[in-house]
Amino acid sequence: MTKKPKFPYLVGSKWTATKKVDGWRHFQVVNRKNQGKWVYAEMVAACDPNVRFWMNAKLLQDGFQWQAGWQSLQEIEAVESKLFPTLESETPLDASQA
């Protein structure tokens, strides 16, 4: 029985970084490299092909760092608000209440 390949649709996939990487958020996978049990993805910024780097493809599964597809800033903020709900309903204590 053949082994199922890890990340079969990696090359050509598009990703949004939740925090800017070298000034950019939108990236595309242009190459992959298998090294032993590890799979690496070569990421290229959508707006600047000179910004490129290799990373462990497993990190793309971390929703705190990467979102699949190209997301708008509003979509990123919506996801972050779900992951990190703020405590806006609570009123902060001022010095007289402390």
Secondary structure per residue as TSV (DSSP state, phi and psi in degrees):
chain	resnum	aa	ss	phi	psi
A	1	M	-	360.0	133.1
A	2	T	-	-80.2	150.9
A	3	K	-	-81.8	138.5
A	4	K	-	-69.9	127.7
A	5	P	-	-69.3	144.7
A	6	K	S	-79.2	136.5
A	7	F	S	54.0	60.4
A	8	P	T	-64.9	-25.6
A	9	Y	T	-109.3	30.1
A	10	L	-	-67.1	-52.6
A	11	V	T	-66.7	129.7
A	12	G	T	94.2	-11.2
A	13	S	-	-73.6	152.7
A	14	K	E	-115.2	142.3
A	15	W	E	-140.1	151.4
A	16	T	E	-118.3	125.6
A	17	A	E	-79.9	135.8
A	18	T	E	-71.0	-25.2
A	19	K	E	-123.3	146.2
A	20	K	E	-60.0	140.8
A	21	V	E	-119.4	115.9
A	22	D	T	51.0	36.6
A	23	G	T	87.5	1.4
A	24	W	E	-128.4	158.3
A	25	R	E	-116.9	-29.2
A	26	H	E	-98.9	127.2
A	27	F	E	-136.1	157.2
A	28	Q	E	-130.2	143.2
A	29	V	E	-83.3	121.2
A	30	V	E	-109.2	-11.1
A	31	N	E	-159.0	157.0
A	32	R	E	-134.0	154.6
A	33	K	E	-140.4	129.3
A	34	N	E	-100.3	125.2
A	35	Q	E	-131.0	100.2
A	36	G	T	62.8	-126.2
A	37	K	T	-86.8	-1.5
A	38	W	E	-98.8	146.1
A	39	V	E	-119.8	129.6
A	40	Y	E	-114.8	145.7
A	41	A	E	-117.1	134.5
A	42	E	E	-92.0	116.6
A	43	M	E	-99.3	138.1
A	44	V	E	-129.1	132.7
A	45	A	E	-64.7	137.5
A	46	A	S	-63.6	-35.5
A	47	C	S	-98.4	-6.3
A	48	D	-	-147.8	96.2
A	49	P	T	-64.7	-9.9
A	50	N	T	-78.5	-16.7
A	51	V	-	-92.5	106.4
A	52	R	E	-146.6	149.5
A	53	F	E	-159.2	160.0
A	54	W	E	-100.9	141.7
A	55	M	E	-145.9	158.0
A	56	N	E	-65.9	123.1
A	57	A	G	-61.1	-24.4
A	58	K	G	-60.6	-29.5
A	59	L	G	-66.1	-22.1
A	60	L	G	-67.3	-16.7
A	61	Q	G	-83.1	-6.2
A	62	D	-	-85.5	104.0
A	63	G	T	-64.7	-16.1
A	64	F	T	-75.4	-22.9
A	65	Q	T	-108.7	-35.5
A	66	W	E	-136.1	143.4
A	67	Q	E	-122.0	137.1
A	68	A	E	-68.3	140.3
A	69	G	S	83.8	175.8
A	70	W	-	-96.8	112.3
A	71	Q	-	-100.5	147.7
A	72	S	-	-78.3	165.4
A	73	L	H	-60.8	-36.9
A	74	Q	H	-64.7	-39.7
A	75	E	H	-66.6	-38.8
A	76	I	H	-63.2	-45.7
A	77	E	H	-63.5	-36.1
A	78	A	H	-64.5	-42.2
A	79	V	H	-65.5	-43.4
A	80	E	H	-63.0	-37.3
A	81	S	H	-66.8	-29.3
A	82	K	H	-75.2	-36.8
A	83	L	H	-76.4	-35.8
A	84	F	S	-126.7	74.6
A	85	P	-	-62.9	136.9
A	86	T	-	-87.1	165.0
A	87	L	-	-104.8	51.3
A	88	E	T	-65.9	-27.9
A	89	S	T	-69.9	-22.4
A	90	E	S	-85.1	137.7
A	91	T	-	-90.1	133.7
A	92	P	-	-69.3	148.9
A	93	L	-	-77.5	136.9
A	94	D	-	-95.1	176.7
A	95	A	T	-62.0	-31.5
A	96	S	T	-71.1	-24.3
A	97	Q	T	-89.1	-14.9
A	98	A	-	-77.3	360.0
